[in-house]
Amino acid sequence: MTIVDPRRLGSSRGVVPYHALMIVAAILTGLLSFANPATGQQPDEYSRLLAMAKSDPMTVDFSAMRRAYVSRPDYSGYIRINEHDHAVQAAATRGDFVEAERLLERMLDECYVRIHTHVMATVVYDMKGDQRRKAFHQTTYRQIFRAVTAGRNGRSPATAFEVVNIIEEYDMMEAWQLRRGVQRLMEYGGRTYDVWQVSSRERPAESFDLYFDVTNALAGLDRALKPHIPKR
């Protein structure tokens, strides 16, 4: 089952973007509850925008919703990575749509503004034959994608893609079928950036730097890890 079709997301020209903090994510597994963001107290603004998004994604300012998401006191910048994506694919492939939908809902509760989860939901509901839900999630991921890339091409700190968690970097690079090379962390203008050397699969010799603003994601990871670090 193909989960990401880059042609559905947009053009690969001049844009886009996964991260070396996988080790940190692995450490966090078992330390953090999977549904932590959904079970904590949410600010009124995020709750309001979330309700609107679940009703009609065309009525929502997803840029504002993403800002509200990272402003929550329980925001951690962390979501579990491959295991849940793979579990959804496995369930849908064997025709267990009840399990696939259960996992999708759990993932959306954790991070509703992640593009790739809505892409997966689009594919799952297409396989199930539920065209209404397929169209709903297709519209949602396109709206979030527009919010992430509006006025940005990822070629400099000023035009970096601002991610709400590290996995979004990988989601985007895989969607555009980019080859990942060297990655470095850069501080500039009071912000923190992941800078990836990437190239297209068609022209692997022509590499360029792709910038992601990870300031909020790293701050969230730091807050999540602090309670678990033994005091000296």
N, C-alpha and C positions, 0 to 999 in steps of 0.2 A: 504494500500500500504506500503510494507516494503522498507524503503529508504536505510538503512545501512545493508549490509550483511557482517559481519566480515570475512567470509570465502573468500570474494573477496579481502579483503585488505591485508591479511597476517596472519601469526601465532600469537596467543596470548601469546606464551611462552616468559616469561621474559620481556615483554614490556608493556608500554603505557598510555594513556590518553586523567571535566567541572568546575567552579570557583565561589568563594564567592563574587566576585565583580559584581554580578548581580545588586546590588543596584546602583552601579555607572553607569552601562549600562542603567538602568531604568531612572536615572537622565538625562543621555545624550539624551534619546529619546525626540525628540522635540527641543533639543538644536542644534543637528547636522543634516545636510542634509544627506539623505540616500545615495545619489550618490556623496558625497563629494570627495572621492579619485579619482573618474573618471573625475570630472569636474575641478580639480585643475591642476596646471602645473606639469607634470611628468618629472623626470630626463630622459635624453636621454637613459641611460642604461636600465631603466625599460621599456621605450617605445619600444626599440629595442627587448628586450626579450619577451615582451608581443606580439608583432607582430609575432615573431618566434613561440611562443606557440600556437597562433591561427592558424598558417599555418601548423605546424607539431610538436606536443609535443615531439617527439623523438629527435628533434634537439636542445632541450633547456636544459641548466643547471638550474634546478629549485631551487637548493640551492642558486645560484647567483641571480636568479630572486626574491627569497624571501628576500634576503639581500637588493636588489635594491628597493623592495616594502617598506620596513621599513625605507629606507633612504630618501624617498620622503619628501619634506617640508610639505605636507598636510597630511601625515600619522597620523592617530589618534589612532590606536590600537583598534578601536571600530567598530563593525558592529551590526546592529539590529539582535536580536536573534530569538526567536521562531516564531514570526508572519509571517515572509517571508517563512521559511521552511514549516510551516503549510499551507500557502496560495498556495504554489506550489503543495503540496500533494492534497489539496482540489480540485484545478483546474484540475489536471490530473485524479483524481478519478472520477470526473463528465464528463470527456472526453473533457474538454475545453483546448486543447493543445495550442491554440493561447495565452491564458492567462498564462498558465504554462511556455511557452517559453519566454514570455515577462518578467515574474518575474525572471526567471533564468538568462536572459541576464542582467537584472538590478543588480542582486546579483553578477554576474561575473564581471561586470563593477566596482563594489565596492571592491571586493576582489577575484581576479582571482586565487590566490594561496591557497584558502581554499579547502581542500580535499572534504569535505562533499557536497559542491555545485555541484561538478562534479559527485559525486556518485548519487545525486538526478537527474542530467541531464541524466545519464546513464539509470536510471530506467524510467524516463519520455519518453525518446526516444525509449526505449524497448516497453513500453506500446503503443506508437504511431506507432510502426512498422518501425521506421527510423533506420535501422541497421548501416548505415554509421556514423550518429551522435552518436549513442550509442557507437560504437567502439572508436570514437574520444575521448569522455569524459572518457571512461573506461581507455584508455591509459593514458590520462592526470592525472587522480587521482592516478593511479598506479605510475606514474613517480614522482608526488609530494610526495606521501607516502614514496617512496624510499629516496627522498631527506631529508625528515624529520627524518627518522629513521636510515639512514646510519651511522654505527659505534656507535649507541646509543641504550641503553635499558631502560633508564629512572630510573635506580636504584640508581643513585648518582648525585651530582651536575655536576661532570665531564662528565656524560653520559646523562644529562637531555635533554628532547625534547624541542627545542627552538620554541616557538609559535609566530605567527605574530599577533594574537589577542586571547583574553581569551576564546572565544568559541571553539577554536581548542582543548583545553583540554577536554571539554565535548564530542566533536565529536569523539575523539580518544578513550576515556574511554567507550563510548557507542558502538563504533565499535567493541571493544574487549569484550563487555558485562561484564565490570568490575563493581563491587559494590563499591560505593563511601562511605568513612567513614569520619574521621576527616581531615580537611584541615588546613594547616598553611602556613604563608608567612615567608620565610627565606632569610636572607642576607648572602652571602658567596662569598669571593673573588671579591668584587666589583660588583657582579651580584645579581639579585633578583629571587627567586624561589618560585613557588607554590609547596608545598609538600602534596600529597594526600595519605591517608591510604586507600588502595584498596584491594579487594579480588576478586577472580573469583566466578561466580555464582555456579560453580560446587563444589568449596571448600571455602565456605564463612568464615570458621574458620581460614584459612591460609592467613593472611593479610600481605601486604608489602608496603613500601613507594615508591611512584612514583613521580619523579621530573620533573617539567616543568620550563624552563627558561623563565620568563615573563618580563625580563628587558626592552626590546623594547616596549612590549605591554603596560606596566604601564607608561613608559615615554611618549608614544603617548597619552594615556588617560589623563595624567597630562597636556600636551600641549593643548589638546582639551578643558579641563575643565577650564583652567586658565582665558580665556577671559570672562567666564560667572560667575566668582566668584566676588561678589561685593568687591570693595576696601574699606578699613576702613578709 
